[in-house]
Amino acid sequence: MTLGPGGLVLRRPAFRRLFIAHAISRAGDAFNTVALVVLVFGLTGSGLGVAGTVAFEVAPILLVGPIAGLAADRLPRRTLMVGADILRAALAALLAVSHSSVGLAYAVAFGLSTGSVFFNPAAASLVPEVVDDEELVAANSALWTVAVVAQVVFAPLAGALIAGVGVGAAFGLNALSFVASAAVLVGLRAGRTPAAAIGARSWQGISEGLSVVRSSPLLSRLAIVQPLAALSAGATGGLLVVLAEERLAVGAPGFGVLLAAIGGGAVAGPLVLGRFVRPGARRWLYGPLVLRGGVDLGLAWTTSAAAAGGALGAYGVGTSTGTVAFQSTVQTEVASERRGRTFALFDLLWNSARLVSLGLGGVLADAAGIRAVYLLGGALLLAAAAVGFTGPARADRSSRA
């Protein structure tokens, strides 16, 4: 994997451990995602039941996200990540041996998401401690790419495994992936001490992420742009299956191809453009929103499956490139002792807006048709880009929050 001036970032032992653990865990997630949907739909026989799974996965982000951000700054990050992996391994193993209750499935979905809520800000905050600043984009590109590749490669294998053996085997593999990830992370030398000695144990300590964002013009602008983009992405992503059925008339097989097109673009984005991305640069933070907004508007008009597939490939490029730019920007703009809470705040903003988008998108699709959802989604992304381009670029490194 070729990276920028820092050379091959995978040559760094600490980052290599993070990368391997991330790759193993994401492969297990692919099996879990497919198995959980199949299980819940089989037990409930309804789309509403499957939607309930999404709600239980998003709820922990809203309920414990700020606490997880504080934990990522107060506790040793490696210890937090290993603990989250062990928790998730136990929960996945529970479904591997007992998968006849939808209530248990929802509870495990909630628990797995809770583990991820604690794991993710700690992992994102740890990356700048194991690579140089000029390697951050390369490191984030590598982590993003392996996650998408794992989803694209292992999701079809999960379907085949479930069809041949059953959902229990898929949950079992997910449990093993968390155990393997924890074993790799135990040997990580970074993240063994707390990033900050935080005396406040109340809301003051938790809310410092908000103070960090408010004190930075660039991060404040991103705190507006990100929820605007999520208001689009929640609905357009969740209702892509409706677009495939009603406007493109490709059915379930075609829907799978459209998802593959997004995944292919998401893999290609960092590989092709990663070397050019600069943290805090407006063209990389907000330019992808223009691309994605244009794609959504095009999807609202086209009835050609081939054109839609090509457009969704471009959408994947925009999503991955924008994500890498955003991650790298937060990592460079925020000091280590506040980074966990800042990432948790952005997760909270994004997922709150995504939930609103899912709800309103379903209502709009029923009332005015799926085309209206994509027209509005495109307009929201273009509005988010406009807000971003009128704001500041990256601040001087000496003024880190």
Protein Blocks (a to p, Z undefined) as FASTA:
>chain_A
ZZdfnopaklpmklmmmmmmmmmmmmmmmmmmmmmmmmmmmmnopaklmmmmmmmmmmmm
mmmmmmmmmmmmmpcfklmmmmmmmmmmmmmmmmmmoccbfklmmmmmmmmmmmmmmmmm
mmmmmmmmmccfklmmmmmmmmmmmmmmmmmmmmmmmmmmmmmnojklmmmmmmmmmmmm
mmmmmmpmghkacfbdcfblcfklmmmmmmmmmmpmklmmmmmmmmmmmmmmmmmmmmmm
mmmmmmnonojmlmmmmmmmmmmmmmmmmmmmmmmpcghiaklmmmmmmmmmmmmmmmmm
pccfklmmmmmmmmmmmmmmmmmmmmmmmmmmpcfklmmmmmmmmmmmmmmmmmmmmmmm
mmmmmmnojklmmmmmmmmmmmmmmmmmmmccdddfklcZZ
